[in-house]
Amino acid sequence: MSSQKPATSKRQLLLYLIPIIGFFPSLWTLYRRQSSREQLGVSRLSITLAFTWLLGYFLLATGAENSAFFTLRLLILNSFLTSSYFLVSIWLMFCIIQGKSNRLPGLSNFAERILGKYLP
């Protein structure tokens, strides 16, 4: 029975890191507060990544809409931001599969400090 627990936990961690979709199970995990420390950390990181991407996406899209000169540049930057979000999420999934650390320098600490305060 103990051999099934880490596999289930690893599957849940992978679910949390699916770009855009993983936001909702991550939010539910933080809301319940009955998960392991590792699950809470990955959930916080997933939510922080999603909010950072969403904020950047909307700001760049709004800037591209309102700017005549920088429109193409902001749209290209927006596509780089979206690609980076997906690549970082996939990279973190590979780290979890390989059993490596699932932390991002700076962003993991920020997620724990901000979301840990409001969603312990």
JOWO-V118315 format. One record per backbone hydrogen bond with DSSP energy under -1.0 kcal/mol. NH is the residue of the N-H (numbers start at 1). CO is the residue of the C=O. Records with the same first field share a line. If there is no record, write none. Layout:
NH: CO ; CO
This chain:
8: 4
9: 5
10: 6
11: 7
12: 8
13: 9
14: 10
15: 11
16: 12
17: 13
18: 15
21: 19
22: 18
24: 21
26: 22
27: 23
28: 24
29: 25
30: 26
31: 27
32: 28
33: 29
40: 36
41: 37
42: 38
43: 39
44: 40
45: 41
46: 42
47: 43
48: 44
49: 45
50: 46
51: 47
52: 48
53: 49
54: 50
55: 51
56: 52
57: 53
58: 54
59: 55
60: 56
61: 57
62: 58
63: 59
64: 60
65: 61
66: 62
67: 63
74: 70
75: 71
76: 72
77: 73
78: 74
79: 75
80: 76
81: 77
82: 78
83: 79
84: 80
85: 81
86: 82
87: 83
88: 84
89: 85
90: 86
91: 87
92: 88
93: 89
94: 90
95: 91
96: 92
97: 93
98: 94
100: 95
107: 105
108: 104
110: 106
111: 107
112: 108
113: 109
114: 110
115: 111
118: 114
119: 115
